[in-house]
Amino acid sequence: MKPNSLKKYFLYLLVGSGTFLATSCEGDNEDNTPKGAYEHGVFITNEGNFGTPTAEVSYLSPDAKTLIPELFKTVNSRPLGDAAQSLTFLDDKAYIAVNNSEKIEVVNAFTFASVGVINGLKIPRYMAALHSTKAYVTEYVGYDFFGYTGTGRVSVLDLTTNTVTKTINVGLLPEGLLIHNGKLYVANSAGNTISVINTTTDVVEATITVGDSPKHLVLDANNKIWVLRGGYSSAGALIRIDPANNHALTTYTFPQGPNGAGQLTTNGAKNTLVFSYGGKIYSMATSATALPTTALINRNPYGLGVDPEKGTLYFGVGGYSTNGWVVRYQPSGTVIDSFQVRILPNGFTFR
């Protein structure tokens, strides 16, 4: 993709360089001292070219004037690994799931310096923390010449020792997950169910049938769970679930098309869903009684994020072997600017 002229708005730092330039702040009040150069900003997960150690995390400063395309390599002087899937911040650490390297890299949340690695994983995807010492990660488990194989699982992580303490079998190819009211909800993307795990016993206690290929889950302001699913072999849908009884309240079915379900997220107030389906982006209030008929943006992103404070939309686009681009949009769908990152920007984390 060619950048538009607005990309000149950005100050590019360190493209293709191993050097790092940072500013420090000094003050009389110790409480005002920054915890590190990356205390706040936008963190872009770049998947990289599968089979090569080209995964990376890019950093954009809060004022959108400083971009570091290779933050992990810049700070740690080594590659992140093969196929970064997701990034999760928890307290003073950040956890980067690198699925084809079968690990989670642990870094300091404020300096991005490596502080550990969680090994013993099988194609880790997404992570959710119950509290500061316990978390869960979805895993595809198996892969061969014909693709991903075997029953998926969720691993229980001890974050004090960076070890796996237990594995829980779920459905095929588990993807998105979320924790609510002591329950862990897991979308089994190669099946038609959501697995519900009791976080006290770490046992699957219920299974919710939602239809083909559930991928992503979000929790809205009214504590209802939304699932985006399907759309390749059958019509996809948005489904709202009441976690009080694990019953689907409402199903919003899309027209069947050439492109199925993509990404799902919410705005900061959690009263608006932003999602991709059929190669376009839509915005929908959680109180709506019908799907939107007009797309917000007629474009299909590889990664999608919404700044929880400003409402700015972030798109990740690009090919599988060359540097990708992030395009920013106003909540109205108007383009703001774009900038180059690394291969396959697939996710955004805001701090």
C-alpha positions in Angstrom: 0.0 0.0 0.0 1.3 3.5 -0.8 1.2 6.0 2.0 -0.8 9.2 1.6 0.9 12.6 1.9 -0.2 13.0 5.5 2.4 10.5 6.6 4.8 13.5 6.6 3.2 14.5 9.9 5.2 11.9 11.7 8.8 12.0 12.9 10.3 8.7 12.1 13.0 7.4 14.4 15.3 4.4 14.0 13.9 2.9 10.8 16.3 0.1 10.1 18.6 1.2 12.9 19.7 -0.4 16.1 20.3 2.9 17.9 17.8 4.5 20.3 17.2 8.1 21.1 15.1 9.0 24.1 14.5 12.0 26.3 14.4 11.9 30.0 12.5 14.1 32.4 13.7 15.5 35.7 11.6 17.1 38.4 11.7 18.1 42.0 8.7 15.9 42.8 9.7 12.3 42.7 6.0 11.3 42.1 6.1 13.1 38.7 9.2 11.2 37.5 8.3 9.0 34.5 8.6 5.3 35.1 10.2 4.8 31.6 10.2 6.1 28.1 7.2 4.0 27.1 4.8 4.6 30.0 2.2 5.9 27.7 1.5 5.5 24.0 0.2 3.1 21.3 1.9 -0.3 20.9 1.4 -2.0 17.6 1.9 -5.8 17.3 3.5 -6.7 14.0 3.0 -10.4 13.2 5.9 -10.7 10.9 6.5 -13.1 8.0 5.5 -16.6 9.2 8.5 -18.9 9.5 11.0 -16.0 10.0 12.1 -14.1 13.2 10.5 -10.8 11.9 7.9 -10.3 14.6 8.1 -6.9 16.2 6.3 -4.3 18.3 6.2 -0.7 17.1 5.7 2.3 19.4 3.8 5.6 18.7 4.1 8.3 21.3 0.9 9.9 22.8 1.4 13.1 20.8 1.9 11.0 17.6 5.2 12.6 16.8 7.6 9.9 17.7 7.5 6.5 16.0 9.8 3.6 16.8 9.1 0.8 14.3 11.2 -1.9 16.0 10.8 -1.2 19.7 11.7 -4.7 21.0 14.8 -5.1 18.8 15.9 -1.5 19.6 15.8 -2.0 23.3 16.9 -5.7 23.5 19.3 -6.0 20.6 17.8 -9.2 19.4 14.7 -10.3 17.3 11.4 -10.8 19.1 10.7 -14.1 17.3 8.4 -15.7 14.8 4.7 -14.6 14.5 3.7 -12.1 17.2 0.0 -12.6 17.9 -0.9 -10.3 20.8 0.3 -7.9 23.5 -1.0 -7.7 27.1 -0.1 -5.2 29.7 -0.4 -6.1 33.4 1.0 -3.9 36.2 4.7 -3.3 35.5 5.1 -5.9 32.8 4.0 -6.6 29.2 3.4 -10.1 27.7 3.9 -10.7 24.0 2.5 -14.0 22.7 4.8 -15.2 19.8 2.9 -18.2 18.4 5.3 -19.9 16.0 8.2 -19.4 18.5 5.9 -21.1 21.1 6.6 -18.6 23.8 5.5 -15.5 25.6 8.2 -12.8 25.9 7.9 -10.8 29.1 9.2 -7.2 29.1 9.2 -4.3 31.5 6.1 -2.3 30.7 7.8 1.1 30.9 11.3 0.4 29.4 10.4 -2.6 27.2 13.6 -4.4 28.4 13.3 -8.2 28.5 12.7 -9.6 32.0 11.8 -13.2 31.2 10.2 -15.8 28.9 7.3 -18.2 29.4 8.1 -21.4 27.5 6.2 -24.7 27.3 3.4 -23.3 25.1 1.9 -24.7 21.9 1.1 -21.9 19.4 -0.1 -19.3 21.9 -2.6 -16.7 20.7 -4.3 -14.4 23.2 -3.8 -13.8 27.0 -6.1 -12.6 29.8 -5.1 -12.0 33.4 -7.2 -12.9 36.3 -5.0 -10.9 38.7 -1.3 -9.9 39.1 -0.1 -13.5 39.5 -2.4 -15.6 37.4 -3.3 -15.5 33.7 -4.6 -17.7 30.9 -3.5 -18.0 27.2 -5.3 -19.7 24.3 -3.2 -22.2 22.3 -3.8 -23.9 18.9 -1.6 -26.8 20.0 -0.8 -28.6 16.8 0.4 -27.8 13.3 1.4 -29.9 10.3 1.7 -29.6 6.5 -2.1 -29.5 6.1 -2.6 -26.8 8.7 -3.5 -26.6 12.4 -4.6 -29.8 14.0 -5.7 -31.2 17.4 -7.9 -30.1 20.2 -7.1 -26.6 21.4 -6.3 -25.7 25.0 -6.0 -22.9 27.5 -2.8 -22.8 29.6 -2.9 -21.5 33.2 0.1 -19.2 33.9 1.8 -18.5 37.2 3.1 -15.0 36.6 5.4 -15.0 39.6 7.5 -17.9 38.1 6.6 -17.5 34.4 5.5 -21.1 34.2 2.5 -23.1 33.0 0.7 -24.7 36.0 -2.1 -26.5 34.2 -3.6 -27.0 30.7 -7.4 -27.1 30.0 -8.7 -28.7 26.8 -11.3 -26.6 25.0 -12.5 -26.6 21.4 -10.6 -26.4 18.1 -8.4 -23.4 17.5 -9.3 -21.2 20.5 -8.8 -17.6 19.8 -10.2 -14.6 21.7 -10.9 -14.8 25.5 -12.2 -12.6 28.3 -12.6 -12.8 32.0 -15.9 -11.7 33.7 -17.2 -12.4 37.1 -14.9 -15.3 37.9 -15.5 -17.0 34.5 -13.2 -17.3 31.5 -14.9 -17.3 28.1 -13.0 -18.8 25.2 -14.0 -18.6 21.5 -13.3 -21.9 19.7 -12.8 -20.5 16.2 -12.8 -23.9 14.3 -16.0 -25.0 16.0 -19.2 -23.4 17.0 -18.9 -23.0 20.7 -17.7 -20.7 23.6 -16.1 -22.6 26.4 -16.8 -21.3 29.9 -14.1 -22.0 32.5 -14.4 -21.6 36.3 -11.3 -19.6 37.3 -11.4 -21.0 40.8 -11.3 -24.7 39.8 -9.9 -24.1 36.3 -12.4 -26.6 34.9 -14.7 -26.1 31.9 -18.2 -25.8 33.5 -20.3 -24.9 30.5 -20.3 -24.7 26.7 -22.4 -22.2 24.8 -23.3 -23.0 21.2 -23.2 -19.8 19.1 -22.7 -21.0 15.5 -19.8 -21.4 13.1 -16.4 -19.9 13.7 -16.6 -17.6 16.8 -13.4 -15.5 16.8 -13.5 -12.5 19.1 -15.2 -11.5 22.4 -15.8 -8.2 24.0 -17.6 -7.1 27.2 -19.9 -4.0 26.9 -20.9 -1.4 29.5 -23.9 -3.4 30.6 -21.8 -6.5 31.2 -23.1 -8.3 28.2 -20.7 -10.4 26.1 -20.6 -9.9 22.3 -19.2 -12.5 19.9 -18.3 -12.0 16.3 -18.4 -15.2 14.3 -18.4 -17.0 10.9 -19.2 -15.8 7.5 -17.2 -18.0 5.0 -19.3 -21.1 4.5 -22.4 -19.6 6.1 -23.7 -16.2 7.1 -21.8 -14.7 10.0 -23.3 -12.9 13.0 -22.9 -10.8 16.0 -24.3 -12.5 19.1 -25.0 -10.9 22.5 -24.7 -13.3 25.5 -26.0 -12.7 29.0 -23.2 -14.1 31.2 -25.7 -14.4 34.1 -27.2 -17.5 32.5 -25.0 -18.1 29.5 -27.9 -17.8 27.1 -27.7 -15.9 23.8 -30.0 -12.9 24.0 -29.9 -11.7 20.5 -28.3 -12.8 17.2 -27.7 -10.2 14.4 -27.1 -12.1 11.2 -25.1 -10.7 8.3 -25.7 -11.3 4.6 -23.4 -14.0 3.4 -20.5 -12.6 1.3 -17.0 -13.3 0.0 -15.3 -12.0 3.2 -16.4 -13.2 6.6 -15.9 -12.0 10.1 -12.8 -10.1 11.0 -12.0 -7.9 14.0 -14.2 -6.8 16.9 -13.5 -4.2 19.5 -15.3 -1.4 21.5 -14.9 2.3 22.1 -13.7 3.5 25.5 -17.1 3.8 27.0 -17.9 0.2 25.8 -21.3 1.3 24.4 -20.3 1.1 20.8 -19.0 -2.0 18.8 -16.5 -1.5 16.0 -16.0 -4.5 13.8 -15.0 -5.7 10.3 -17.2 -7.9 8.2 -17.4 -8.5 4.5 -14.3 -6.4 3.9 -15.7 -3.3 5.5 -15.7 -1.6 8.9 -19.0 -1.0 10.8 -19.9 0.9 14.0 -22.9 -0.2 16.0 -24.3 1.0 19.4 -24.7 -1.8 21.9 -28.3 -0.7 22.3 -29.1 -1.0 18.6 -31.9 -3.4 17.5 -30.5 -4.0 14.0 -27.2 -4.2 12.2 -26.0 -1.1 10.5 -26.7 -1.0 6.8 -23.9 1.5 5.9 -20.2 0.9 6.4 -18.2 3.4 8.4 -15.1 2.6 6.3 -15.1 0.7 3.0 -11.8 -1.0 3.7 -10.7 -4.3 5.3 -8.0 -4.1 8.0 -5.6 -6.9 9.1 -5.6 -5.3 12.5 -8.1 -3.0 14.2 -8.0 -0.8 17.3 -9.8 2.1 18.9 -8.1 4.6 21.2 -10.3 4.4 24.3 -9.8 8.2 25.1 -9.9 9.9 21.7 -12.0 7.4 19.7 -9.4 7.4 16.9 -9.5 4.2 14.8 -6.3 2.4 14.0 -6.0 0.1 10.9 -3.2 -2.3 10.2 -2.7 -3.1 6.5 0.0 -4.6 4.3 1.4 -7.8 2.7 2.9 -10.9 4.2 6.6 -10.1 3.4 7.0 -6.3 3.3 6.6 -3.6 5.9 3.0 -2.8 6.7 1.2 0.5 7.4 -1.0 1.9 10.1 -3.8 4.2 9.0 -5.5 6.4 11.5 -9.2 7.5 11.1 -11.4 9.9 12.9 -14.4 8.2 14.6 -16.5 9.5 11.7 -14.4 7.5 9.2 -12.3 10.4 7.9 -8.6 9.6 7.3 -6.1 11.4 9.6 -2.7 10.1 8.5 -0.7 6.9 8.0 2.8 5.6 8.9 5.0 2.6 8.1 5.6 -0.1 10.7 6.7 -3.7 10.3 5.2 -6.8 8.6 1.5 -7.5 9.2 0.4 -5.1 11.9 -2.4 -7.1 13.6 -3.2 -5.4 16.9 -3.1 -2.2 18.9 -2.7 -1.7 22.7 -3.2 1.7 24.3 -1.7 3.0 27.5 
